[in-house]
Amino acid sequence: MKPDRPKLIFWTGPKHSGKTTATFELVQKVRSAGFTVAGLLAPSVHDQDRLIGFDAVDLHTSHRAVLTRIGAEGTQQIGAFTFLHEGIAFGHEVLTRPAALTADLVIVDEFGPLELGGEGWRDDVEALLSDAAGLLLLVVRDRLIRKVADLYPDKTWVVISATRPGGADAVIGILQARTKPQPS
């Protein structure tokens, strides 16, 4: 963790540990505290208890697009999942809208192997770090934190566990500290 007022939060947990569910709960709490939220959530999609992929959900409008599916024809394969062009295009659109540039908190679920390879939401995250007014929260698997942090050595960041109690309160505390005037 770096000192000062972070611009970037790594919201972490192990693979398939409930990070997205915890992120959805975080969104509700942050909004209830009076802050605006934009960005993307990538909830899992199941067919009869079998994971078949992930969708992309716009946190500002609640619109949804298919992001990945097992066995689909698409643009990029990561493990068993194929990323679909429509879902990637949808995500880029969501992350470049005015809502993402002006929100108090912008969420990107998830920043993973695709982004570490320079694809996926990587360019959008870099633009948001440069241009967005608010705090950026990246949902990251705990085993990838160091690699993601190494991409942004000049940014002030903090790691918060998505799967432990108090994580949402920590994010709200950071948002509140960002809105207070700093002593000169």
C-alpha beads as a LAMMPS data file, in Angstrom:
LAMMPS data file: protein, C-alpha beads

184 atoms
183 bonds

1 atom types
1 bond types

-500.0 500.0 xlo xhi
-500.0 500.0 ylo yhi
-500.0 500.0 zlo zhi

Masses

1 110.0

Atoms # bond

1 1 1 0.000 0.000 0.000
2 1 1 1.162 3.520 -0.745
3 1 1 0.390 6.510 1.500
4 1 1 -1.642 9.616 0.673
5 1 1 -4.994 9.680 -1.089
6 1 1 -5.235 6.668 -3.401
7 1 1 -6.478 7.015 -6.974
8 1 1 -6.669 3.246 -7.402
9 1 1 -8.114 0.418 -5.316
10 1 1 -7.380 -3.250 -5.939
11 1 1 -10.534 -5.087 -4.742
12 1 1 -9.263 -8.601 -4.314
13 1 1 -10.005 -12.202 -3.525
14 1 1 -9.245 -15.649 -4.906
15 1 1 -10.688 -16.836 -8.208
16 1 1 -14.442 -17.597 -7.929
17 1 1 -14.527 -16.368 -4.306
18 1 1 -17.451 -13.955 -4.667
19 1 1 -15.605 -10.775 -5.680
20 1 1 -18.344 -9.727 -8.102
21 1 1 -21.100 -10.395 -5.576
22 1 1 -19.170 -8.356 -3.012
23 1 1 -18.721 -5.628 -5.633
24 1 1 -22.473 -5.482 -6.236
25 1 1 -22.990 -5.082 -2.482
26 1 1 -20.274 -2.409 -2.435
27 1 1 -22.080 -0.473 -5.179
28 1 1 -25.280 -0.432 -3.108
29 1 1 -23.471 0.800 0.016
30 1 1 -21.478 3.451 -1.855
31 1 1 -24.647 4.790 -3.473
32 1 1 -26.441 4.779 -0.118
33 1 1 -23.574 6.889 1.255
34 1 1 -24.335 9.490 -1.437
35 1 1 -21.613 8.768 -3.982
36 1 1 -22.030 8.156 -7.703
37 1 1 -20.849 4.887 -9.252
38 1 1 -20.148 3.940 -12.869
39 1 1 -18.251 1.195 -14.675
40 1 1 -18.683 -2.512 -15.256
41 1 1 -19.622 -5.593 -13.317
42 1 1 -19.056 -9.054 -14.805
43 1 1 -21.476 -11.433 -13.086
44 1 1 -21.228 -15.133 -13.807
45 1 1 -23.877 -16.840 -15.913
46 1 1 -24.976 -20.372 -15.062
47 1 1 -27.039 -23.015 -16.803
48 1 1 -28.387 -25.568 -14.334
49 1 1 -25.621 -24.866 -11.791
50 1 1 -22.904 -25.029 -14.485
51 1 1 -20.814 -21.901 -15.111
52 1 1 -21.142 -21.044 -18.818
53 1 1 -19.708 -17.534 -18.947
54 1 1 -19.876 -13.934 -17.812
55 1 1 -21.908 -10.904 -18.828
56 1 1 -20.921 -7.236 -18.687
57 1 1 -23.307 -4.953 -16.782
58 1 1 -23.193 -1.162 -17.047
59 1 1 -23.395 0.135 -13.466
60 1 1 -24.835 3.454 -14.631
61 1 1 -27.693 2.173 -16.831
62 1 1 -27.990 -1.511 -15.780
63 1 1 -27.793 -2.540 -19.449
64 1 1 -26.188 -5.910 -20.040
65 1 1 -24.190 -7.623 -22.792
66 1 1 -22.743 -11.110 -23.215
67 1 1 -19.022 -10.897 -22.414
68 1 1 -17.817 -14.519 -22.453
69 1 1 -19.189 -17.978 -23.084
70 1 1 -17.657 -21.420 -23.019
71 1 1 -17.328 -22.807 -26.545
72 1 1 -18.509 -19.670 -28.361
73 1 1 -16.997 -18.127 -31.467
74 1 1 -15.329 -14.883 -30.460
75 1 1 -12.305 -12.650 -30.414
76 1 1 -10.097 -13.959 -27.605
77 1 1 -9.800 -17.218 -25.673
78 1 1 -8.733 -17.211 -22.009
79 1 1 -8.943 -20.652 -20.462
80 1 1 -12.323 -22.177 -21.296
81 1 1 -13.921 -18.792 -21.968
82 1 1 -14.224 -17.011 -25.295
83 1 1 -14.589 -13.228 -25.178
84 1 1 -17.242 -12.008 -27.586
85 1 1 -16.692 -8.897 -29.683
86 1 1 -20.066 -7.416 -28.673
87 1 1 -19.265 -7.673 -24.973
88 1 1 -15.815 -6.131 -25.353
89 1 1 -17.238 -3.264 -27.465
90 1 1 -19.984 -2.727 -24.876
91 1 1 -17.402 -2.545 -22.086
92 1 1 -15.261 -0.038 -23.980
93 1 1 -18.339 2.113 -24.539
94 1 1 -19.317 1.977 -20.847
95 1 1 -15.819 2.885 -19.654
96 1 1 -15.524 5.870 -22.009
97 1 1 -18.935 7.460 -21.333
98 1 1 -19.173 10.771 -19.455
99 1 1 -20.643 8.884 -16.468
100 1 1 -17.334 7.039 -16.014
101 1 1 -15.341 10.255 -16.243
102 1 1 -17.417 12.082 -13.638
103 1 1 -18.420 9.366 -11.146
104 1 1 -17.026 9.336 -7.629
105 1 1 -16.174 5.637 -8.047
106 1 1 -15.532 3.779 -11.300
107 1 1 -15.459 -0.018 -11.101
108 1 1 -13.792 -2.374 -13.572
109 1 1 -14.685 -6.031 -13.010
110 1 1 -12.374 -7.716 -13.705
111 1 1 -8.800 -6.683 -14.470
112 1 1 -7.124 -9.997 -15.224
113 1 1 -4.984 -11.959 -17.664
114 1 1 -6.482 -10.272 -20.737
115 1 1 -5.597 -6.808 -19.395
116 1 1 -2.159 -7.921 -18.220
117 1 1 -1.574 -8.891 -21.853
118 1 1 -2.467 -5.352 -22.975
119 1 1 -5.996 -6.185 -24.132
120 1 1 -9.512 -6.098 -22.670
121 1 1 -10.104 -3.027 -20.495
122 1 1 -6.395 -2.083 -20.236
123 1 1 -6.498 1.034 -22.466
124 1 1 -9.752 2.139 -20.843
125 1 1 -8.248 1.808 -17.355
126 1 1 -5.209 3.831 -18.363
127 1 1 -7.431 6.563 -19.826
128 1 1 -9.568 6.591 -16.669
129 1 1 -6.486 6.879 -14.459
130 1 1 -5.468 9.889 -16.505
131 1 1 -8.822 11.583 -17.121
132 1 1 -11.446 10.448 -14.607
133 1 1 -12.281 12.676 -11.659
134 1 1 -13.042 9.844 -9.249
135 1 1 -11.511 6.834 -7.652
136 1 1 -10.910 3.733 -9.788
137 1 1 -11.598 0.300 -8.313
138 1 1 -10.192 -2.716 -10.156
139 1 1 -11.498 -6.157 -9.255
140 1 1 -8.338 -8.301 -9.292
141 1 1 -7.590 -11.879 -8.296
142 1 1 -5.302 -11.813 -5.279
143 1 1 -2.574 -13.767 -7.062
144 1 1 -2.372 -11.049 -9.754
145 1 1 -2.136 -7.981 -7.509
146 1 1 1.640 -7.577 -7.783
147 1 1 1.570 -7.816 -11.585
148 1 1 -1.232 -5.260 -11.840
149 1 1 0.436 -2.905 -9.328
150 1 1 3.659 -3.109 -11.350
151 1 1 1.765 -1.644 -14.340
152 1 1 1.031 1.537 -12.355
153 1 1 4.121 2.336 -10.254
154 1 1 3.408 6.083 -10.325
155 1 1 -0.160 5.750 -8.981
156 1 1 -1.173 5.776 -5.345
157 1 1 -3.070 2.547 -4.647
158 1 1 -4.475 0.441 -1.843
159 1 1 -5.468 -3.244 -1.619
160 1 1 -8.819 -4.108 -0.018
161 1 1 -10.170 -7.623 0.367
162 1 1 -13.544 -8.010 -1.316
163 1 1 -14.287 -11.114 0.709
164 1 1 -13.639 -9.847 4.243
165 1 1 -16.003 -7.808 6.411
166 1 1 -15.371 -4.071 6.394
167 1 1 -14.169 -3.799 2.797
168 1 1 -17.069 -1.630 1.674
169 1 1 -16.614 0.643 4.694
170 1 1 -12.932 1.052 3.809
171 1 1 -13.839 2.116 0.254
172 1 1 -16.430 4.581 1.570
173 1 1 -13.831 5.984 3.978
174 1 1 -11.444 6.583 1.081
175 1 1 -14.202 8.268 -0.923
176 1 1 -15.063 10.486 2.040
177 1 1 -11.405 11.430 2.549
178 1 1 -11.124 12.359 -1.142
179 1 1 -13.993 14.830 -0.801
180 1 1 -12.550 16.630 2.239
181 1 1 -10.348 19.658 1.566
182 1 1 -6.678 18.912 2.135
183 1 1 -4.606 21.181 4.376
184 1 1 -2.191 23.432 2.503

Bonds

1 1 1 2
2 1 2 3
3 1 3 4
4 1 4 5
5 1 5 6
6 1 6 7
7 1 7 8
8 1 8 9
9 1 9 10
10 1 10 11
11 1 11 12
12 1 12 13
13 1 13 14
14 1 14 15
15 1 15 16
16 1 16 17
17 1 17 18
18 1 18 19
19 1 19 20
20 1 20 21
21 1 21 22
22 1 22 23
23 1 23 24
24 1 24 25
25 1 25 26
26 1 26 27
27 1 27 28
28 1 28 29
29 1 29 30
30 1 30 31
31 1 31 32
32 1 32 33
33 1 33 34
34 1 34 35
35 1 35 36
36 1 36 37
37 1 37 38
38 1 38 39
39 1 39 40
40 1 40 41
41 1 41 42
42 1 42 43
43 1 43 44
44 1 44 45
45 1 45 46
46 1 46 47
47 1 47 48
48 1 48 49
49 1 49 50
50 1 50 51
51 1 51 52
52 1 52 53
53 1 53 54
54 1 54 55
55 1 55 56
56 1 56 57
57 1 57 58
58 1 58 59
59 1 59 60
60 1 60 61
61 1 61 62
62 1 62 63
63 1 63 64
64 1 64 65
65 1 65 66
66 1 66 67
67 1 67 68
68 1 68 69
69 1 69 70
70 1 70 71
71 1 71 72
72 1 72 73
73 1 73 74
74 1 74 75
75 1 75 76
76 1 76 77
77 1 77 78
78 1 78 79
79 1 79 80
80 1 80 81
81 1 81 82
82 1 82 83
83 1 83 84
84 1 84 85
85 1 85 86
86 1 86 87
87 1 87 88
88 1 88 89
89 1 89 90
90 1 90 91
91 1 91 92
92 1 92 93
93 1 93 94
94 1 94 95
95 1 95 96
96 1 96 97
97 1 97 98
98 1 98 99
99 1 99 100
100 1 100 101
101 1 101 102
102 1 102 103
103 1 103 104
104 1 104 105
105 1 105 106
106 1 106 107
107 1 107 108
108 1 108 109
109 1 109 110
110 1 110 111
111 1 111 112
112 1 112 113
113 1 113 114
114 1 114 115
115 1 115 116
116 1 116 117
117 1 117 118
118 1 118 119
119 1 119 120
120 1 120 121
121 1 121 122
122 1 122 123
123 1 123 124
124 1 124 125
125 1 125 126
126 1 126 127
127 1 127 128
128 1 128 129
129 1 129 130
130 1 130 131
131 1 131 132
132 1 132 133
133 1 133 134
134 1 134 135
135 1 135 136
136 1 136 137
137 1 137 138
138 1 138 139
139 1 139 140
140 1 140 141
141 1 141 142
142 1 142 143
143 1 143 144
144 1 144 145
145 1 145 146
146 1 146 147
147 1 147 148
148 1 148 149
149 1 149 150
150 1 150 151
151 1 151 152
152 1 152 153
153 1 153 154
154 1 154 155
155 1 155 156
156 1 156 157
157 1 157 158
158 1 158 159
159 1 159 160
160 1 160 161
161 1 161 162
162 1 162 163
163 1 163 164
164 1 164 165
165 1 165 166
166 1 166 167
167 1 167 168
168 1 168 169
169 1 169 170
170 1 170 171
171 1 171 172
172 1 172 173
173 1 173 174
174 1 174 175
175 1 175 176
176 1 176 177
177 1 177 178
178 1 178 179
179 1 179 180
180 1 180 181
181 1 181 182
182 1 182 183
183 1 183 184
